[in-house]
Amino acid sequence: MTEQTGSGGPAGTPALTVLCCRDAGSTDGGHTSGSAAPDGGDGADVRDILLACRGRHIHFVGRRPGKAIDPLLAGRILVIGDDADLAAVALRLLRRDLLGAVEVAYAAPAETAVTAIWSLPTGAEAVRAARRAEVDVVPLVRNDSGGVLVGAAQLSPVTGTVYVDSERVLSGSAQVVQVEPDLDKGLAVTVVRRRILGFGRRPVTTLGRAVEFGLTSQTAIISDGVQHPRAVNRWVFYKHTEPLRLVRGVY
């Protein structure tokens, strides 16, 4: 596996390793390296970002990359893809105990939950930020199934009991419960009850370090845009003890 990196940004900024979570055509266990954008197909949605990376070595690692990317996780990395791709990379950092050592920049082709929450640029501008922006620490959210959440998760419909830390925020039914990372507490949990003709309780957001769902029926979970393979009746999200070093500061 090639471990080549591109040049760094301003003095003191680590060299930038570009991970494109798309395929470039030929693969080696889900991983391939190259310096040109893929032609059409899967790479079309990130073409502008790849053009902004011209002159840099680009590692095409495929959707939702796994342990094949581990040798590339050093210094500052740029993840090109969607929120689920970013979550897959963050999970590798967690499992390799590299959260404190690697700075993560993110380039999505359009606004996502992650870019909205952390006010990140998208498209080609995200490449400039990846080279020059300062690093900040943001919460990394985990779940009790071994995964991570970097953007937003939705459980719907929800019937049962939901606790944020020791506070009960739902006992009954809700149209959807959304979970996002929160800079101050770790988690922001929003309960949206069904409203009819504009009447009914408005959404309520509660901040905390963990949220626990005890549900009376099987419920679908969508996490970072991907539906969990099976419905569940119990689920926990919680703030990890180490943050994610996200590139999102001044540049």
C-alpha positions as CSV (number, residue, x, y, z in Angstrom):
1,M,0.0,0.0,0.0
2,T,1.3,3.4,-0.9
3,E,1.8,5.9,1.9
4,Q,2.6,9.0,-0.1
5,T,1.3,12.3,1.1
6,G,0.9,15.7,-0.5
7,S,2.6,18.9,0.6
8,G,1.6,20.7,3.7
9,G,0.0,24.1,4.1
10,P,1.4,27.0,6.2
11,A,4.3,26.5,8.5
12,G,3.4,24.3,11.4
13,T,0.5,22.6,9.5
14,P,1.0,18.8,9.0
15,A,1.3,17.4,5.5
16,L,-2.0,16.6,4.0
17,T,-3.0,13.0,3.1
18,V,-6.1,12.9,0.8
19,L,-8.5,10.0,1.2
20,C,-11.3,10.0,-1.4
21,C,-14.1,7.6,-0.4
22,R,-14.9,6.6,-3.9
23,D,-13.5,4.1,-6.3
24,A,-11.1,5.0,-9.1
25,G,-11.6,1.8,-11.2
26,S,-9.0,-0.7,-10.1
27,T,-9.0,-1.8,-6.5
28,D,-6.8,-3.7,-4.1
29,G,-8.9,-5.0,-1.3
30,G,-11.1,-1.9,-1.6
31,H,-8.1,0.5,-1.8
32,T,-6.3,2.1,-4.7
33,S,-4.1,5.1,-5.1
34,G,-3.6,7.6,-7.9
35,S,-3.3,11.2,-8.8
36,A,-6.2,11.8,-11.2
37,A,-10.0,12.0,-10.7
38,P,-12.0,8.9,-11.6
39,D,-14.0,9.2,-14.9
40,G,-17.7,9.6,-14.3
41,G,-19.8,7.1,-12.3
42,D,-19.1,7.0,-8.5
43,G,-16.7,9.9,-8.5
44,A,-18.9,12.5,-10.4
45,D,-20.3,14.0,-7.2
46,V,-16.9,14.8,-5.9
47,R,-15.3,15.9,-9.2
48,D,-14.9,19.6,-8.2
49,I,-13.2,18.6,-5.0
50,L,-10.8,16.3,-6.8
51,L,-9.9,19.0,-9.3
52,A,-9.1,21.3,-6.4
53,C,-6.7,18.6,-5.2
54,R,-4.9,18.5,-8.5
55,G,-1.2,18.0,-8.0
56,R,-1.7,16.1,-4.8
57,H,-1.6,12.4,-4.4
58,I,-5.1,11.0,-3.9
59,H,-5.8,7.7,-2.3
60,F,-9.1,6.3,-3.6
61,V,-10.3,4.1,-0.7
62,G,-13.9,3.3,-1.6
63,R,-17.1,4.0,0.3
64,R,-17.1,3.4,4.1
65,P,-13.4,2.5,4.2
66,G,-12.1,0.0,6.7
67,K,-8.8,-1.2,8.1
68,A,-7.0,-0.9,4.7
69,I,-6.7,2.8,5.4
70,D,-4.9,2.4,8.7
71,P,-1.3,3.0,7.3
72,L,-2.5,6.4,5.9
73,L,-3.9,7.7,9.3
74,A,-1.2,10.2,10.3
75,G,-0.7,13.9,10.5
76,R,-3.6,15.7,8.8
77,I,-6.0,13.8,6.5
78,L,-8.7,15.1,4.2
79,V,-11.7,12.9,3.9
80,I,-13.6,13.4,0.7
81,G,-17.1,11.9,0.7
82,D,-20.3,12.0,2.8
83,D,-21.0,11.8,6.5
84,A,-21.0,8.0,6.6
85,D,-17.6,8.0,5.0
86,L,-16.3,10.4,7.6
87,A,-17.8,8.2,10.4
88,A,-16.0,5.2,8.9
89,V,-12.7,7.0,9.1
90,A,-13.4,8.3,12.6
91,L,-14.1,4.7,13.7
92,R,-10.7,3.6,12.4
93,L,-9.1,6.4,14.3
94,L,-10.9,5.3,17.5
95,R,-10.0,1.6,17.1
96,R,-6.4,2.5,16.4
97,D,-6.2,4.9,19.3
98,L,-5.3,7.7,17.0
99,L,-7.9,10.3,17.8
100,G,-5.4,12.5,19.7
101,A,-2.8,12.2,17.0
102,V,-4.6,12.8,13.7
103,E,-6.2,16.0,12.4
104,V,-9.3,15.4,10.3
105,A,-10.4,17.7,7.5
106,Y,-13.7,17.0,5.6
107,A,-14.8,17.9,2.1
108,A,-18.3,17.0,1.2
109,P,-19.7,18.0,-2.3
110,A,-22.8,19.7,-0.7
111,E,-24.1,20.6,2.8
112,T,-24.5,17.7,5.2
113,A,-25.4,17.4,8.8
114,V,-21.7,17.5,9.8
115,T,-21.0,20.6,7.7
116,A,-24.1,22.4,9.1
117,I,-23.3,21.5,12.7
118,W,-19.7,22.6,12.6
119,S,-20.0,25.4,9.9
120,L,-17.6,23.7,7.5
121,P,-17.2,24.8,3.9
122,T,-18.1,22.3,1.1
123,G,-16.9,21.6,-2.4
124,A,-13.6,22.9,-3.6
125,E,-13.4,25.5,-0.8
126,A,-13.1,22.7,1.7
127,V,-9.8,21.7,0.1
128,R,-8.4,25.2,0.9
129,A,-9.6,24.9,4.4
130,A,-8.1,21.5,4.7
131,R,-4.7,22.9,3.9
132,R,-4.8,26.1,6.0
133,A,-7.5,26.0,8.7
134,E,-6.7,25.5,12.4
135,V,-7.7,22.3,14.2
136,D,-10.5,22.3,16.8
137,V,-11.7,19.5,19.1
138,V,-15.3,18.5,18.8
139,P,-17.2,15.6,20.5
140,L,-17.2,12.2,19.0
141,V,-20.4,10.3,19.7
142,R,-20.4,6.5,20.1
143,N,-23.2,3.9,20.3
144,D,-23.5,0.7,22.2
145,S,-23.3,-1.3,19.0
146,G,-19.6,-0.4,18.4
147,G,-20.2,2.5,15.9
148,V,-19.8,6.2,15.9
149,L,-21.9,9.2,15.0
150,V,-20.3,12.3,13.5
151,G,-23.5,14.1,12.2
152,A,-27.1,13.3,12.8
153,A,-29.1,10.2,13.7
154,Q,-32.9,9.8,13.6
155,L,-35.0,7.2,15.3
156,S,-38.6,7.0,13.9
157,P,-41.3,6.4,14.9
158,V,-40.6,6.2,18.6
159,T,-42.8,4.7,21.3
160,G,-41.4,4.1,24.7
161,T,-39.1,5.9,27.2
162,V,-36.1,8.1,26.4
163,Y,-33.6,9.4,29.0
164,V,-30.9,12.0,28.5
165,D,-28.5,11.4,31.3
166,S,-31.0,11.1,34.3
167,E,-33.7,13.2,32.8
168,R,-36.7,11.5,31.1
169,V,-37.4,13.4,27.9
170,L,-40.1,11.1,26.5
171,S,-42.6,8.7,27.9
172,G,-45.0,7.8,25.1
173,S,-44.8,8.4,21.4
174,A,-42.9,10.8,19.1
175,Q,-42.7,11.2,15.4
176,V,-38.9,11.2,15.5
177,V,-36.1,11.7,17.9
178,Q,-32.9,13.2,16.5
179,V,-29.4,13.0,18.0
180,E,-26.5,15.2,17.1
181,P,-23.1,16.1,18.7
182,D,-23.1,19.2,20.9
183,L,-19.9,21.2,21.6
184,D,-20.8,21.9,25.3
185,K,-22.4,18.8,26.6
186,G,-21.6,16.1,24.0
187,L,-25.1,15.4,22.7
188,A,-28.2,17.3,21.6
189,V,-31.4,15.2,21.6
190,T,-34.5,16.6,19.9
191,V,-37.9,15.1,20.4
192,V,-40.4,15.9,17.6
193,R,-44.0,15.0,18.5
194,R,-46.6,14.7,15.8
195,R,-48.5,18.0,15.3
196,I,-51.9,18.3,13.6
197,L,-52.7,21.5,11.7
198,G,-50.0,23.3,13.6
199,F,-51.3,22.3,17.0
200,G,-49.4,20.2,19.5
201,R,-46.1,20.4,21.4
202,R,-43.2,21.9,19.6
203,P,-39.8,20.1,19.2
204,V,-37.8,20.1,22.5
205,T,-34.0,19.8,22.6
206,T,-32.2,18.5,25.6
207,L,-28.4,18.5,26.1
208,G,-26.4,15.8,27.9
209,R,-23.6,13.2,27.8
210,A,-25.7,10.2,26.9
211,V,-29.2,9.2,25.6
212,E,-30.8,5.9,26.2
213,F,-33.8,4.5,24.3
214,G,-36.1,1.9,25.8
215,L,-38.8,1.2,23.1
216,T,-41.9,-0.9,23.1
217,S,-41.7,-1.7,19.4
218,Q,-38.9,-2.2,16.9
219,T,-37.7,1.2,15.5
220,A,-35.6,2.1,12.5
221,I,-32.4,4.1,13.0
222,I,-30.7,6.2,10.4
223,S,-27.2,7.3,11.4
224,D,-25.1,9.6,9.3
225,G,-27.5,9.0,6.4
226,V,-27.3,5.2,6.6
227,Q,-30.1,3.0,7.9
228,H,-29.1,0.5,10.5
229,P,-29.5,-3.1,9.1
230,R,-32.1,-4.1,11.7
231,A,-34.7,-2.3,13.8
232,V,-34.1,-2.1,17.5
233,N,-35.9,-1.6,20.8
234,R,-32.9,-0.5,22.9
235,W,-30.2,1.9,21.9
236,V,-27.6,4.2,23.5
237,F,-25.6,7.1,22.2
238,Y,-22.9,8.6,24.4
239,K,-20.0,11.1,24.3
240,H,-16.7,9.4,23.8
241,T,-13.9,10.3,26.3
242,E,-11.7,11.6,23.5
243,P,-12.8,14.2,21.0
244,L,-12.3,14.3,17.2
245,R,-9.6,16.8,16.1
246,L,-11.6,18.5,13.3
247,V,-10.0,21.0,11.0
248,R,-12.6,23.8,11.1
249,G,-10.9,27.0,12.5
250,V,-9.7,30.2,10.9
251,Y,-7.8,30.0,7.6
